[in-house]
């Protein structure tokens, strides 16, 4: 289930047997989602990433924030979407015309919530350009 730490914003998403974790969005993460993400389609895609992909924080689409060894980052891609993009690249085609907002243009910054298995706490959502310029800079 996805919840928000700030009043009035809740993403009710059922847990699945293979991803039985809870995700809580900080007030800043909710603000980032509402102010930075323009389309409902991308907001929905990002909720899906939060639901299924936060356990997978390995390169090239995730990792550990070096300055904070217990803080992770994850690009707005599910494993399935990564495979789809790779197949398109292999065929010499592009899934993105460059004019539309895409979930993979955003990065979740998050940490474990409580004890092991307690789920994830999303600290912030950054545009890929912000992430590249330095963690947490606006």
Residue pairs with C-beta under 8 A, 6 or more apart in sequence:
1 11
1 12
1 13
1 14
1 15
1 22
1 23
2 10
2 11
2 12
2 13
2 22
2 23
2 24
2 25
2 47
2 50
2 51
3 10
3 11
3 22
3 23
3 24
3 25
4 10
4 11
4 24
4 25
4 27
4 29
4 30
5 24
5 25
5 26
5 27
5 30
5 121
6 25
6 26
6 27
6 30
9 25
9 30
11 23
11 25
11 47
11 50
13 47
13 50
13 51
15 21
15 22
16 51
16 52
19 51
19 52
19 55
21 54
21 55
21 117
21 118
21 119
21 120
22 113
22 118
22 119
22 120
23 50
23 51
23 54
23 119
23 120
23 121
23 122
24 113
24 119
24 120
24 121
24 122
25 33
25 50
25 122
26 121
26 122
26 123
26 124
28 123
28 124
29 108
29 122
29 123
29 124
29 125
32 124
32 125
32 126
33 43
33 46
33 125
36 106
36 125
36 127
37 43
37 46
37 101
37 106
37 125
38 101
39 100
39 101
42 76
42 101
42 102
42 103
42 106
45 76
45 103
46 76
46 103
46 106
46 108
46 125
48 78
49 74
49 76
49 77
49 78
49 103
49 108
50 108
50 120
50 122
52 78
53 62
53 74
53 77
53 78
53 79
54 72
54 74
54 108
54 110
54 120
56 62
56 74
56 79
57 63
57 64
57 72
57 73
57 74
61 74
61 75
61 77
61 82
62 72
62 73
62 74
62 75
63 72
63 73
64 71
64 72
64 73
65 71
65 72
65 73
65 109
65 135
67 135
68 111
70 111
70 112
71 109
71 110
71 111
71 123
72 109
72 110
72 111
73 107
73 108
73 109
73 110
73 131
73 135
74 107
74 108
74 110
75 104
75 106
75 107
75 108
75 128
76 102
76 103
76 104
76 105
76 106
76 107
76 108
77 85
77 103
77 104
81 103
81 104
84 95
85 95
85 104
88 94
88 95
96 102
104 128
105 127
105 128
106 125
106 126
106 127
106 128
107 125
107 126
107 127
107 128
107 131
108 122
108 124
108 125
109 122
109 123
109 124
109 125
109 126
109 131
109 135
109 136
110 120
110 121
110 122
110 123
111 120
111 121
111 123
112 118
112 119
112 120
112 121
113 119
113 120
113 121
124 136
126 135
126 136
130 137
130 138
